């Protein structure tokens, strides 16, 4: 039976459905504002992947392809007002050797244009750059093959085009078969038209966070090292709330005072300039409200007197109802009575910290190697002349430092190989008591099903961080509020404005590199607060240097860049996760750090700093969640050898070295053992990240491939 329109007596057609036009969605508002008066430039980043045409020459050819194009210069940007298509385009040409400049330009761009070589050959540096860009995320892309007109028309030109298309396809770029050329004036006009009319697919970072590419930077109210920074540029993304915080990469989070509108310095028509105010003076759009402004507090200041008192459980209470006091082991002077020993205060320095415990095994392994190095250095120092010149001493000191660094690298390789062959196995100390050495470890009947309280024995740093009661609900609430516009507190995107950033260090303006782009981001609620971030990362094939657990690394998470020492753990299902001593080479792992809250999804890039300050790619990945309750367990395995084998019991040796029976102990198993078997016992201890978060990280000089530096080590 048909459910369509049934004509009536007069055979009139069906009336169209009318929609209520009083309420428009956020997408309809963005579509209506697109291309209007207050609409920011469409930014394109030009990246060269090799070849003879440089990005600067490409921009010059695009600006001169049409007489109606008006070219104006901004800060590191070339603006083109295309009257033929009634649109404006901004072209960015970052230095490919500076990864910070490339990533900052891509974050604010609507389109990324790649210039591919005609021969299709990409260098190792270009391949590494493309890997970083793809892991970071891309908006819409355009593939251009320049200088193909220099090849004679015919079969050779077609083969050259196919080679370039194959290189684009191997680089896993979208629309590999759809390429453009820019040799003739007509081809350049078509390319400009494609820039203007193509469908733009923005990144989530651009959709969710208001941002601004700074065109001009001024300093006001300089007072004892603190000043007010006036940053001017076009607002992009959603509406900018003046009460929210602003993030400056490499410096941290700050508050806004006002947002002022200015005359558009690069209008579409030069004779129709839009004035911000009647007399050309800047107009105050919105001002911050002290009662509604987001606080700068990033961590909690714990009160030592506000500690919770836990009630003793049934194991702590004896049969007669009295609380039992566990006797602790304490070193006291010889001849001290028990009454005198009770008054001796334990020294914090005598207690073993977690880091010291984790390094005991490493120190024991390195003991023989370091002792040999010290003997060699002593022998060399005995043979040195007493009247050596200062220059020779300086050179020998530098050589010794280099040799020490080489020995450290070799030791890392040895320990990584040993950990792969004998994972988590350690030797029981002969001189120390095992019950004292492993007092913070415990055994688990089953790693998967045995319980472990996530709130048990937390470090003092956990009193400084924030945790959501319902993380998923908070994330949904924060993300759903993006795009809400309040005319009293928000400024619409597309306007040329000045942000008044208050209480900024004067050194920021003094150290700002004028040749590098500066992008400012607005933070979402709670994103200034510290917590534990968990990231899923995978080691890049070019990184062939061992990356140890809790090694200082540089992280790019979304719009943030900081230094931290992560804790590596396995990326598996369950509520407990085993710690990794080294970054795995063939599997994903989770890196946990103390860092400001960031709502996923967000891309993650991990670098390490080389000897010359050059950043080298280590791993790529994405943000997993913000969860301080993730239980990361460090496992150690004590091994022994069966000495006497019975039907169900075994006398084991070489696991402990106590007196009397010389470390022999009797173990029971569910089946009979063989003489070739080994007896293993696993112990576990929860580990936490180090508080090493440092947001003030300088911009990288360059990013290089790390393969060459490891060739000598592999030999």
Beta strands, then each sheet from edge to edge (+ up, - down):
strand 1: 42-48
strand 2: 69-73
strand 3: 77-82
strand 4: 87-92
strand 5: 111-116
strand 6: 140-145
strand 7: 211-223
strand 8: 226-236
strand 9: 240-241
strand 10: 246-248
strand 11: 252-261
strand 12: 283-287
strand 13: 425-426
strand 14: 490-491
strand 15: 496-505
strand 16: 519-522
strand 17: 530-539
strand 18: 552-557
strand 19: 560-565
strand 20: 567-570
strand 21: 576-578
strand 22: 588-596
strand 23: 603-609
strand 24: 615-626
strand 25: 631-645
strand 26: 649-653
strand 27: 665-668
strand 28: 678-686
strand 29: 703-704
sheet 1: 2+ 3- 4+ 1+ 5+ 6+
sheet 2: 12+ 11- 10+ 16- 7+ 8- 15+
sheet 3: 9+ 14-
sheet 4: 13+ 25+ 21+
sheet 5: 13+ 25+ 26- 27+
sheet 6: 13+ 25+ 28-
sheet 7: 19+ 18- 23+ 24- 17+ 22- 20+
sheet 8: 19+ 18- 23+ 24- 29-
end
